[in-house]
Amino acid sequence: TLQLSLLLVNNLTTAYYCPDNLTVVWIANYLKINNNSKEYYKKKIIDLRANIAREKEEKKKDNEYYARMIKSASTPSSKATYRKYKVDKAASHDRDIERYKRQIEDAKEALARLKK
């Protein structure tokens, strides 16, 4: 059986944290904001912007890591492998950032529809 503990995140959202697989499952909003309210979309936009900032930091860390690995690699083939990993990882981060940007635009459109 999994042990779940209740967390209060940013005083807004309740979540269950599962220590066995380190996942956070968002289950409900503490302020009882429903999916069709202005507050929900405003909070969603803020969260997505935070996700973008976090993803950019992760991209920067990964680039630094792979640059160190490339520099310290002893064979040309391992250098080429690390270069490929670096490019692939950067592209993955870029895709995630673009996905978050699309979600922000969707949330902004939904918010504009609610304001009408």
N, CA, C and O of each residue as an XYZ file, in Angstrom:
464
protein
N       0.840     -1.179      0.000
C       0.000      0.000      0.000
C       0.882      1.238      0.000
O       1.971      1.244      0.574
N       0.402      2.269     -0.643
C       1.126      3.533     -0.694
C       0.638      4.440      0.414
O      -0.562      4.541      0.668
N       1.567      5.093      1.062
C       1.195      6.070      2.074
C       1.158      7.437      1.412
O       2.124      7.865      0.781
N       0.046      8.104      1.565
C      -0.115      9.438      0.999
C      -0.203     10.448      2.124
O      -0.854     10.209      3.141
N       0.445     11.559      1.937
C       0.340     12.623      2.927
C      -0.177     13.877      2.251
O       0.170     14.168      1.107
N      -0.988     14.599      2.949
C      -1.609     15.809      2.416
C      -0.648     16.973      2.539
O      -0.066     17.202      3.599
N      -0.486     17.708      1.449
C       0.372     18.883      1.426
C      -0.451     20.105      1.061
O      -1.448     20.002      0.346
N      -0.041     21.234      1.542
C      -0.642     22.499      1.146
C       0.446     23.267      0.414
O       1.455     23.644      1.011
N       0.244     23.498     -0.873
C       1.260     24.120     -1.713
C       0.863     25.561     -1.993
O      -0.228     25.824     -2.499
N       1.748     26.492     -1.665
C       1.528     27.917     -1.890
C       0.214     28.398     -1.285
O      -0.350     29.390     -1.746
N      -0.266     27.725     -0.285
C      -1.495     28.090      0.407
C      -2.691     28.136     -0.543
O      -3.716     28.733     -0.214
N      -2.570     27.515     -1.713
C      -3.653     27.551     -2.688
C      -4.127     26.167     -3.087
O      -5.322     25.965     -3.308
N      -3.236     25.229     -3.182
C      -3.583     23.956     -3.785
C      -3.298     22.817     -2.826
O      -2.238     22.765     -2.202
N      -4.241     21.916     -2.715
C      -3.964     20.714     -1.946
C      -3.457     19.652     -2.898
O      -3.887     19.575     -4.050
N      -2.557     18.850     -2.418
C      -1.967     17.813     -3.246
C      -1.668     16.615     -2.362
O      -1.563     16.735     -1.142
N      -1.536     15.479     -2.985
C      -1.089     14.299     -2.279
C       0.310     13.968     -2.752
O       0.569     13.907     -3.954
N       1.212     13.755     -1.807
C       2.586     13.418     -2.121
C       2.787     11.943     -1.826
O       2.503     11.471     -0.726
N       3.268     11.241     -2.797
C       3.497      9.818     -2.651
C       5.004      9.591     -2.548
O       5.704      9.713     -3.554
N       5.525      9.266     -1.360
C       6.967      9.137     -1.202
C       7.553      7.937     -1.933
O       8.753      7.914     -2.208
N       6.739      6.947     -2.253
C       7.264      5.751     -2.906
C       7.774      6.034     -4.308
O       8.832      5.535     -4.693
N       7.037      6.830     -5.079
C       7.493      7.101     -6.445
C       7.727      8.589     -6.696
O       7.894      9.008     -7.841
N       7.740      9.389     -5.627
C       8.070     10.814     -5.695
C       7.225     11.585     -6.696
O       7.726     12.479     -7.378
N       5.975     11.251     -6.785
C       5.082     11.998     -7.666
C       4.137     12.852     -6.833
O       3.772     12.505     -5.710
N       3.764     13.946     -7.404
C       2.767     14.797     -6.762
C       1.532     14.773     -7.644
O       1.595     15.104     -8.828
N       0.438     14.390     -7.075
C      -0.816     14.322     -7.802
C      -1.691     15.478     -7.333
O      -2.141     15.510     -6.188
N      -1.922     16.411     -8.224
C      -2.750     17.556     -7.869
C      -4.200     17.101     -7.895
O      -4.669     16.587     -8.910
N      -4.907     17.281     -6.800
C      -6.252     16.721     -6.746
C      -7.354     17.752     -6.614
O      -8.457     17.541     -7.117
N      -7.085     18.840     -5.961
C      -8.165     19.808     -5.776
C      -7.557     21.153     -5.441
O      -6.404     21.236     -5.020
N      -8.307     22.167     -5.622
C      -7.823     23.491     -5.274
C      -8.324     23.863     -3.900
O      -9.510     23.705     -3.611
N      -7.457     24.347     -3.059
C      -7.812     24.668     -1.688
C      -8.866     25.753     -1.608
O      -9.707     25.736     -0.710
N      -8.830     26.691     -2.533
C      -9.803     27.780     -2.512
C     -11.098     27.440     -3.246
O     -11.954     28.302     -3.441
N     -11.228     26.218     -3.636
C     -12.421     25.739     -4.342
C     -12.652     26.510     -5.642
O     -13.784     26.831     -6.004
N     -11.565     26.792     -6.321
C     -11.674     27.471     -7.611
C     -11.983     26.413     -8.663
O     -11.256     25.428     -8.789
N     -13.051     26.612     -9.410
C     -13.388     25.614    -10.414
C     -12.703     25.942    -11.738
O     -12.128     27.019    -11.893
N     -12.765     25.024    -12.680
C     -12.042     25.158    -13.943
C     -12.562     26.272    -14.835
O     -11.899     26.621    -15.812
N     -13.695     26.832    -14.545
C     -14.264     27.864    -15.402
C     -14.200     29.256    -14.778
O     -14.876     30.172    -15.247
N     -13.411     29.424    -13.744
C     -13.360     30.740    -13.108
C     -12.131     31.518    -13.565
O     -11.136     30.942    -14.005
N     -12.222     32.821    -13.451
C     -11.110     33.701    -13.817
C      -9.899     33.409    -12.944
O      -8.768     33.400    -13.430
N     -10.132     33.171    -11.661
C      -9.033     32.908    -10.743
C      -8.261     31.654    -11.143
O      -7.036     31.606    -11.033
N      -8.988     30.644    -11.607
C      -8.348     29.401    -12.038
C      -7.373     29.680    -13.170
O      -6.235     29.214    -13.128
N      -7.791     30.426    -14.174
C      -6.930     30.687    -15.327
C      -5.777     31.620    -14.959
O      -4.667     31.463    -15.469
N      -6.029     32.577    -14.089
C      -4.942     33.452    -13.640
C      -3.874     32.646    -12.910
O      -2.680     32.838    -13.141
N      -4.300     31.751    -12.033
C      -3.363     30.911    -11.296
C      -2.640     29.967    -12.253
O      -1.442     29.727    -12.108
N      -3.357     29.444    -13.211
C      -2.750     28.524    -14.184
C      -1.646     29.231    -14.978
O      -0.587     28.652    -15.223
N      -1.895     30.473    -15.374
C      -0.898     31.246    -16.117
C       0.340     31.479    -15.251
O       1.467     31.353    -15.731
N       0.138     31.809    -14.004
C       1.262     32.023    -13.085
C       2.073     30.731    -12.935
O       3.303     30.750    -12.987
N       1.374     29.624    -12.750
C       2.055     28.332    -12.602
C       2.834     27.954    -13.861
O       3.951     27.443    -13.778
N       2.237     28.207    -15.026
C       2.914     27.877    -16.273
C       4.152     28.748    -16.481
O       5.165     28.269    -16.991
N       4.079     30.012    -16.095
C       5.265     30.884    -16.192
C       6.370     30.380    -15.265
O       7.549     30.425    -15.613
N       5.984     29.905    -14.093
C       6.971     29.324    -13.173
C       7.586     28.058    -13.782
O       8.780     27.803    -13.632
N       6.754     27.273    -14.469
C       7.265     26.071    -15.139
C       8.278     26.432    -16.223
O       9.285     25.744    -16.391
N       8.013     27.506    -16.953
C       8.946     27.951    -17.991
C      10.272     28.357    -17.359
O      11.335     27.982    -17.854
N      10.218     29.114    -16.277
C      11.443     29.544    -15.605
C      12.237     28.338    -15.095
O      13.461     28.283    -15.216
N      11.513     27.380    -14.525
C      12.174     26.170    -14.024
C      12.800     25.379    -15.174
O      13.914     24.870    -15.047
N      12.091     25.278    -16.279
C      12.598     24.541    -17.434
C      13.845     25.215    -18.011
O      14.779     24.535    -18.435
N      13.860     26.542    -18.026
C      15.042     27.272    -18.507
C      16.239     27.022    -17.600
O      17.365     26.872    -18.076
N      15.997     26.976    -16.301
C      17.083     26.668    -15.361
C      17.613     25.258    -15.583
O      18.824     25.036    -15.579
N      16.706     24.310    -15.776
C      17.114     22.923    -16.033
C      17.917     22.828    -17.329
O      18.902     22.094    -17.403
N      17.496     23.567    -18.337
C      18.220     23.572    -19.610
C      19.633     24.106    -19.409
O      20.596     23.554    -19.942
N      19.749     25.178    -18.643
C      21.056     25.773    -18.375
C      21.961     24.777    -17.637
O      23.130     24.615    -17.989
N      21.414     24.113    -16.614
C      22.192     23.129    -15.854
C      22.630     21.968    -16.741
O      23.775     21.521    -16.672
N      21.707     21.483    -17.576
C      22.045     20.375    -18.471
C      23.123     20.779    -19.468
O      24.035     19.999    -19.746
N      23.026     21.992    -20.009
C      24.047     22.466    -20.949
C      25.415     22.542    -20.275
O      26.422     22.153    -20.866
N      25.451     23.040    -19.046
C      26.714     23.113    -18.307
C      27.268     21.716    -18.036
O      28.471     21.482    -18.156
N      26.385     20.796    -17.671
C      26.801     19.422    -17.400
C      27.417     18.790    -18.641
O      28.512     18.229    -18.582
N      26.712     18.881    -19.762
C      27.220     18.253    -20.975
C      28.471     18.959    -21.493
O      29.325     18.309    -22.097
N      28.605     20.263    -21.278
C      29.830     20.969    -21.665
C      31.018     20.423    -20.865
O      32.103     20.230    -21.413
N      30.806     20.177    -19.568
C      31.868     19.587    -18.749
C      32.210     18.184    -19.227
O      33.381     17.811    -19.302
N      31.183     17.414    -19.549
C      31.413     16.041    -20.006
C      32.172     16.018    -21.337
O      33.061     15.190    -21.534
N      31.818     16.919    -22.235
C      32.496     17.003    -23.525
C      33.954     17.380    -23.313
O      34.853     16.803    -23.926
N      34.175     18.348    -22.443
C      35.538     18.820    -22.189
C      36.400     17.728    -21.564
O      37.588     17.627    -21.869
N      35.821     16.924    -20.705
C      36.602     15.901    -20.005
C      36.617     14.549    -20.722
O      37.296     13.625    -20.272
N      35.886     14.420    -21.822
C      35.863     13.144    -22.548
C      37.234     12.859    -23.142
O      37.937     13.762    -23.596
N      37.596     11.586    -23.129
C      38.947     11.229    -23.556
C      39.028     10.774    -25.009
O      40.104     10.805    -25.606
N      37.910     10.355    -25.579
C      37.953      9.873    -26.961
C      37.038     10.718    -27.840
O      36.050     11.277    -27.363
N      37.367     10.807    -29.114
C      36.505     11.562    -30.037
C      35.081     11.009    -30.110
O      34.123     11.768    -30.256
N      34.947      9.693    -30.007
C      33.597      9.119    -30.090
C      32.756      9.491    -28.870
O      31.559      9.750    -29.000
N      33.373      9.519    -27.683
C      32.606      9.903    -26.495
C      32.262     11.390    -26.540
O      31.187     11.792    -26.094
N      33.174     12.213    -27.080
C      32.866     13.639    -27.252
C      31.672     13.810    -28.180
O      30.776     14.608    -27.903
N      31.658     13.063    -29.284
C      30.548     13.149    -30.236
C      29.245     12.692    -29.590
O      28.188     13.276    -29.829
N      29.326     11.657    -28.781
C      28.132     11.151    -28.092
C      27.582     12.204    -27.132
O      26.377     12.453    -27.102
N      28.464     12.818    -26.351
C      28.020     13.853    -25.416
C      27.460     15.065    -26.146
O      26.497     15.678    -25.685
N      28.057     15.414    -27.282
C      27.519     16.528    -28.072
C      26.096     16.211    -28.534
O      25.208     17.063    -28.489
N      25.898     14.964    -28.981
C      24.558     14.559    -29.422
C      23.577     14.618    -28.256
O      22.462     15.117    -28.407
N      23.988     14.110    -27.089
C      23.126     14.164    -25.910
C      22.779     15.609    -25.550
O      21.640     15.918    -25.201
N      23.777     16.486    -25.642
C      23.571     17.896    -25.299
C      22.537     18.530    -26.232
O      21.641     19.242    -25.779
N      22.666     18.270    -27.529
C      21.727     18.822    -28.505
C      20.325     18.258    -28.280
O      19.338     18.993    -28.298
N      20.251     16.941    -28.067
C      18.952     16.294    -27.855
C      18.267     16.809    -26.591
O      17.061     17.054    -26.586
N      19.040     16.969    -25.529
C      18.459     17.435    -24.266
C      17.993     18.884    -24.385
O      16.933     19.241    -23.870
N      18.791     19.725    -25.067
C      18.387     21.119    -25.266
C      17.104     21.192    -26.093
O      16.221     21.999    -25.803
N      17.003     20.350    -27.121
C      15.796     20.333    -27.951
C      14.585     19.885    -27.130
O      13.482     20.399    -27.317
N      14.786     18.945    -26.240
C      13.700     18.480    -25.372
C      13.217     19.616    -24.462
O      12.015     19.821    -24.296
N      14.159     20.341    -23.882
C      13.783     21.492    -23.040
C      13.046     22.540    -23.869
O      12.055     23.109    -23.412
N      13.525     22.795    -25.085
C      12.872     23.785    -25.953
C      11.437     23.371    -26.274
O      10.536     24.210    -26.291
N      11.226     22.085    -26.529
C       9.857     21.595    -26.796
C       8.958     21.806    -25.586
O       7.808     22.224    -25.723
N       9.485     21.517    -24.401
C       8.696     21.706    -23.179
C       8.350     23.176    -22.963
O       7.226     23.506    -22.586
N       9.322     24.059    -23.203
C       9.075     25.495    -23.051
C       8.004     25.954    -24.027
O       7.113     26.719    -23.657
N       8.083     25.494    -25.265
C       7.067     25.853    -26.266
C       5.697     25.319    -25.876
O       4.684     25.986    -26.086
N       5.662     24.121    -25.311
C       4.384     23.544    -24.863
C       3.780     24.413    -23.766
O       2.581     24.691    -23.783
N       4.606     24.843    -22.814
C       4.108     25.716    -21.749
C       3.609     27.044    -22.317
O       2.597     27.572    -21.856
N       4.308     27.584    -23.309
C       3.878     28.839    -23.928
C       2.527     28.672    -24.618
O       1.672     29.555    -24.542
N       2.339     27.539    -25.291
C       1.029     27.283    -25.934
C      -0.069     27.171    -24.884
O      -1.179     27.664    -25.084
N       0.244     26.522    -23.764
C      -0.748     26.397    -22.696
C      -1.086     27.759    -22.098
O      -2.233     28.006    -21.727
N      -0.096     28.639    -22.004
C      -0.365     29.999    -21.511
C      -1.292     30.720    -22.473
O      -2.245     31.372    -22.045
N      -1.028     30.612    -23.759
C      -1.901     31.261    -24.748
C      -3.319     30.708    -24.670
O      -4.284     31.468    -24.754
N      -3.453     29.401    -24.511
C      -4.782     28.796    -24.371
C      -5.496     29.329    -23.134
O      -6.688     29.634    -23.176
N      -4.758     29.437    -22.034
C      -5.354     29.946    -20.794
C      -5.757     31.413    -20.942
O      -6.798     31.828    -20.432
N      -4.936     32.191    -21.637
C      -5.275     33.599    -21.867
C      -6.537     33.719    -22.718
O      -7.388     34.571    -22.459
N      -6.655     32.860    -23.736
C      -7.858     32.876    -24.569
C      -9.086     32.497    -23.766
O     -10.141     33.113    -23.913
N      -8.959     31.496    -22.927
C     -10.084     31.080    -22.079
C     -10.460     32.179    -21.102
O     -11.643     32.406    -20.847
N      -9.473     32.857    -20.557
C      -9.720     33.957    -19.633
C     -10.426     35.109    -20.356
O     -11.332     35.732    -19.801
N     -10.011     35.386    -21.586
C     -10.666     36.449    -22.363
C     -12.119     36.088    -22.653
O     -12.993     36.954    -22.631
N     -12.379     34.804    -22.926
C     -13.773     34.386    -23.172
C     -14.620     34.567    -21.912
O     -15.792     34.934    -22.001
N     -14.039     34.313    -20.747
C     -14.789     34.490    -19.511
C     -15.075     35.945    -19.191
O     -16.089     36.254    -18.564
N     -14.196     36.840    -19.612
C     -14.373     38.260    -19.316
C     -15.429     38.894    -20.185
O     -15.924     39.975    -19.864
N     -15.789     38.246    -21.284
C     -16.806     38.823    -22.188
C     -18.180     38.729    -21.592
O     -19.152     39.163    -22.210
